[in-house]
């Protein structure tokens, strides 16, 4: 009888990770082997299959069309194996492992997560706050919140909110702003990490694109928010992230003119992963809590 798995499982896993991540190092780390061993896995697999699986480029390894076509099946297969192993060990529905970025964590989630755990007392939330896009197929990650376009390979993404944005600043700075042209007379905080478009907002309000906007530069989005609160200038921010500070008076929206962009915050999971009860509970809570927060609701214990 022919062997249904002519490629060892570890080699197949290495192929799936490299195809999804575009590099050998993530596969080496996850499999607990050297980069050289991963390279050998790929080479021997290609020899056994009699075909090349990857294009070697200066920017990494790119799956060739044949591998790219079956990658969703490979990813779903390994997710199913992981779920099966979890079932053998006993499902851990008591802990929700969530990865989020620093702004979402510090400006929105941290003030509300106690509401989720109060409603779901049997679920403990463990946060991994990082700017890195963690591999969502890892066994220690249940889901994440990512900001962007929602189109990531091997990822199931569901829009949470955050697509509307506009300038915000402290009240003392807002007193100097009567019309958009006045932005040239105050510092405009430059967030090097932002994906929000000043150009789109300027076009929406008819602000001359030749008017130069300058101010302090930050490479950390959370610090840029703090800079706006501490009266250092005007910041472009998602309405969802600024709602609490606006509600309690630390920030104001001087022009009350938001634009809808193509980006937003997404609840993300590995494609093909079984939906757990704890994930359903978190999704249900987000659908109720996000609209409330955009309307300016502030968690009462904040004081």
C-alpha positions as CSV (number, residue, x, y, z in Angstrom):
1,X,0.0,0.0,0.0
2,X,1.3,3.4,-1.0
3,X,2.4,5.7,1.9
4,X,-0.3,8.5,2.1
5,X,2.3,10.7,3.7
6,X,5.5,10.5,1.7
7,X,6.7,13.7,3.5
8,X,7.3,13.5,7.2
9,X,4.8,15.5,9.3
10,X,7.5,17.8,10.7
11,X,8.6,18.6,7.1
12,X,5.0,19.3,6.1
13,X,4.6,21.6,9.1
14,X,7.8,23.4,8.1
15,X,6.5,23.9,4.6
16,X,3.2,25.3,5.9
17,X,4.9,27.8,8.3
18,X,7.5,29.0,5.8
19,X,4.8,29.4,3.1
20,X,2.7,31.5,5.5
21,X,5.5,33.5,7.1
22,X,8.0,33.8,4.2
23,X,11.1,32.8,6.2
24,X,12.9,29.8,7.7
25,X,13.4,31.3,11.2
26,X,9.7,31.2,12.3
27,X,9.5,27.5,11.4
28,X,12.7,26.8,13.2
29,X,11.5,28.5,16.3
30,X,8.1,26.8,16.3
31,X,9.5,23.3,15.6
32,X,12.4,23.7,18.0
33,X,15.1,22.9,15.4
34,X,17.8,24.9,13.6
35,X,17.3,27.0,10.5
36,X,19.5,24.5,8.7
37,X,17.2,21.6,9.6
38,X,14.2,23.5,8.3
39,X,16.1,24.1,5.0
40,X,16.8,20.4,4.8
41,X,13.1,19.6,5.4
42,X,12.2,21.8,2.4
43,X,14.9,20.4,0.1
44,X,14.0,16.8,0.8
45,X,10.3,17.4,0.5
46,X,10.9,19.0,-2.9
47,X,13.0,16.0,-3.9
48,X,10.3,13.5,-2.9
49,X,7.6,15.4,-4.7
50,X,9.7,16.0,-7.7
51,X,8.8,19.7,-7.8
52,X,9.9,23.1,-6.4
53,X,7.7,24.5,-3.7
54,X,9.3,27.9,-3.1
55,X,10.8,30.8,-5.1
56,X,13.9,31.9,-3.4
57,X,14.0,35.8,-3.5
58,X,16.1,38.5,-1.7
59,X,13.1,39.2,0.4
60,X,12.5,35.6,1.5
61,X,10.8,32.5,0.3
62,X,7.6,32.8,-1.7
63,X,5.3,29.8,-2.2
64,X,5.0,28.9,-5.9
65,X,1.5,28.6,-7.4
66,X,1.0,24.9,-6.6
67,X,1.8,25.3,-3.0
68,X,0.0,28.6,-2.6
69,X,-3.2,26.9,-3.9
70,X,-3.1,24.2,-1.2
71,X,-1.8,26.3,1.6
72,X,-5.3,27.0,3.1
73,X,-5.9,23.3,3.3
74,X,-2.5,22.7,5.0
75,X,-3.2,25.5,7.6
76,X,-6.7,24.2,8.3
77,X,-5.4,20.7,8.6
78,X,-2.8,21.6,11.3
79,X,-5.4,23.7,13.1
80,X,-7.7,20.6,13.1
81,X,-4.9,18.5,14.5
82,X,-4.2,21.1,17.2
83,X,-7.9,21.1,18.1
84,X,-7.9,17.3,18.3
85,X,-4.9,17.3,20.6
86,X,-6.6,19.9,22.8
87,X,-9.6,17.6,23.0
88,X,-7.5,14.7,24.1
89,X,-5.9,16.8,26.9
90,X,-9.2,18.4,27.9
91,X,-10.3,21.7,26.4
92,X,-9.0,24.8,28.2
93,X,-12.1,27.0,28.0
94,X,-11.1,28.8,31.2
95,X,-8.3,31.0,29.6
96,X,-8.6,33.3,26.6
97,X,-5.2,34.1,25.2
98,X,-5.5,37.4,23.3
99,X,-2.8,39.3,21.4
100,X,-3.4,43.1,20.8
101,X,-1.4,46.2,20.0
102,X,-0.5,48.8,22.6
103,X,-3.0,51.5,21.6
104,X,-5.9,49.2,21.5
105,X,-4.8,47.7,24.9
106,X,-4.1,51.0,26.6
107,X,-6.8,53.3,25.1
108,X,-9.7,50.9,24.9
109,X,-9.4,47.3,26.2
110,X,-7.8,47.8,29.6
111,X,-10.7,50.1,30.7
112,X,-13.3,47.5,29.7
113,X,-11.9,44.0,30.1
114,X,-13.3,43.8,33.6
115,X,-16.8,44.1,32.2
116,X,-16.1,41.0,30.0
117,X,-14.8,39.0,32.9
118,X,-17.7,40.1,35.1
119,X,-20.1,38.7,32.5
120,X,-17.9,35.6,32.0
121,X,-16.6,34.8,35.4
122,X,-15.3,31.4,34.3
123,X,-13.0,32.9,31.6
124,X,-9.6,34.4,32.5
125,X,-8.1,36.8,29.8
126,X,-4.4,36.7,29.2
127,X,-3.1,39.6,27.1
128,X,0.0,39.6,24.9
129,X,0.5,43.2,24.1
130,X,2.9,43.6,21.1
131,X,3.2,45.4,17.8
132,X,4.3,42.1,16.2
133,X,1.9,40.1,14.1
134,X,2.0,36.9,16.1
135,X,1.4,33.5,14.4
136,X,-2.3,33.0,15.3
137,X,-2.0,29.3,14.7
138,X,0.2,29.0,17.8
139,X,-1.4,26.9,20.6
140,X,-0.9,29.8,23.1
141,X,-2.9,32.3,21.0
142,X,-6.7,32.0,20.7
143,X,-7.3,35.2,18.8
144,X,-6.1,38.8,18.4
145,X,-7.1,42.3,17.5
146,X,-5.3,43.8,14.5
147,X,-5.5,47.2,12.9
148,X,-5.4,47.3,9.1
149,X,-7.3,46.2,5.9
150,X,-8.4,42.9,7.3
151,X,-6.8,40.9,4.4
152,X,-4.1,38.8,6.0
153,X,-3.2,35.4,4.5
154,X,-4.4,32.4,6.5
155,X,-6.4,34.6,8.8
156,X,-10.1,34.9,9.4
157,X,-10.9,38.5,10.1
158,X,-14.1,40.1,11.4
159,X,-14.4,43.9,11.5
160,X,-14.8,45.3,15.1
161,X,-14.8,49.0,14.4
162,X,-12.4,52.0,14.3
163,X,-12.7,53.0,10.7
164,X,-13.8,56.6,11.5
165,X,-11.1,59.1,12.4
166,X,-10.4,62.8,12.9
167,X,-8.0,65.2,14.7
168,X,-8.1,65.5,18.5
169,X,-6.2,67.7,20.9
170,X,-6.3,69.0,24.5
171,X,-8.9,71.8,25.2
172,X,-6.2,74.5,25.5
173,X,-4.9,73.7,22.0
174,X,-8.5,73.5,20.6
175,X,-9.1,77.1,21.7
176,X,-6.7,78.2,19.0
177,X,-8.5,76.3,16.3
178,X,-11.5,77.9,14.6
179,X,-11.1,76.4,11.2
180,X,-8.9,73.7,9.6
181,X,-6.5,76.3,8.2
182,X,-5.5,77.2,11.8
183,X,-3.7,73.8,12.0
184,X,-0.8,75.6,10.5
185,X,-0.5,77.7,13.6
186,X,-0.3,74.9,16.2
187,X,1.9,71.8,16.5
188,X,0.6,68.8,14.7
189,X,1.9,65.5,16.3
190,X,3.5,63.2,13.8
191,X,2.9,59.5,14.7
192,X,5.4,57.5,12.6
193,X,3.5,54.3,13.1
194,X,0.0,55.6,12.1
195,X,-1.9,54.2,9.2
196,X,-4.5,57.1,9.3
197,X,-4.3,59.5,6.4
198,X,-4.0,63.2,7.1
199,X,-4.3,63.7,3.3
200,X,-7.7,62.1,3.1
201,X,-9.0,64.2,6.0
202,X,-7.5,67.4,4.5
203,X,-9.2,66.6,1.2
204,X,-12.5,65.9,3.0
205,X,-12.5,69.3,4.8
206,X,-11.0,71.2,1.8
207,X,-7.8,72.1,3.5
208,X,-5.1,73.3,1.0
209,X,-2.6,70.4,0.6
210,X,0.2,73.0,0.4
211,X,-0.3,74.1,3.9
212,X,2.5,72.6,5.9
213,X,1.7,70.8,9.2
214,X,4.6,70.3,11.6
215,X,5.1,69.2,15.2
216,X,6.8,66.7,17.5
217,X,7.5,63.2,16.1
218,X,6.8,60.0,17.9
219,X,7.6,56.4,16.9
220,X,5.2,55.0,19.5
221,X,1.5,55.4,19.0
222,X,0.6,55.3,22.6
223,X,3.1,58.0,23.4
224,X,1.7,60.1,20.6
225,X,-1.7,59.8,22.3
226,X,-0.2,60.9,25.6
227,X,1.5,63.9,23.9
228,X,-1.9,65.0,22.6
229,X,-3.4,64.8,26.1
230,X,-0.5,66.7,27.6
231,X,-1.2,69.7,25.3
232,X,1.7,69.1,22.9
233,X,-0.4,69.4,19.7
234,X,-3.1,67.9,17.5
235,X,-3.2,64.2,16.7
236,X,-5.1,62.2,14.1
237,X,-6.9,59.4,15.9
238,X,-9.5,56.8,15.4
239,X,-12.8,57.9,17.0
240,X,-13.0,54.5,18.8
241,X,-9.7,55.1,20.5
242,X,-10.2,58.7,21.4
243,X,-13.8,58.3,22.7
244,X,-13.0,57.9,26.3
245,X,-10.6,60.9,26.5
246,X,-13.1,63.0,24.6
247,X,-15.9,61.9,27.0
248,X,-14.0,62.8,30.1
249,X,-12.7,66.1,28.7
250,X,-9.0,65.3,28.3
251,X,-9.3,65.6,24.6
252,X,-11.7,67.4,22.2
253,X,-12.5,67.1,18.5
254,X,-12.0,70.7,17.4
255,X,-13.6,70.3,14.0
256,X,-16.1,67.5,14.7
257,X,-15.5,66.1,11.2
258,X,-14.6,62.5,10.9
259,X,-13.8,60.5,7.8
260,X,-14.4,56.8,7.1
261,X,-11.2,55.1,6.0
262,X,-10.6,51.7,4.6
263,X,-8.9,50.4,7.7
264,X,-10.2,49.3,11.1
265,X,-9.8,47.0,14.1
266,X,-10.4,43.3,13.3
267,X,-11.0,40.3,15.5
268,X,-8.6,37.8,14.0
269,X,-8.1,34.0,14.3
270,X,-6.2,31.4,12.4
271,X,-8.2,30.1,9.4
272,X,-9.7,26.7,10.0
273,X,-9.5,26.9,13.8
274,X,-12.5,25.5,15.6
275,X,-14.5,28.3,17.3
276,X,-14.4,27.8,21.0
277,X,-17.0,28.9,23.5
278,X,-14.7,31.5,25.0
279,X,-14.1,33.0,21.6
280,X,-17.8,33.2,20.9
281,X,-18.3,34.9,24.3
282,X,-15.6,37.5,23.4
283,X,-17.0,38.1,20.0
284,X,-20.5,38.6,21.4
285,X,-19.2,41.0,24.0
286,X,-17.2,43.1,21.4
287,X,-20.3,43.5,19.3
288,X,-22.1,45.1,22.2
289,X,-19.3,47.0,23.8
290,X,-17.7,48.6,20.7
291,X,-20.8,50.6,19.6
292,X,-21.3,51.8,23.2
293,X,-17.7,53.0,23.4
294,X,-17.9,54.9,20.1
295,X,-20.9,56.8,21.6
296,X,-18.5,58.0,24.3
297,X,-19.3,55.6,27.1
298,X,-16.5,55.5,29.8
299,X,-16.1,52.6,32.2
300,X,-17.5,53.8,35.5
301,X,-14.6,52.7,37.7
302,X,-12.3,55.0,35.8
303,X,-13.3,57.8,38.1
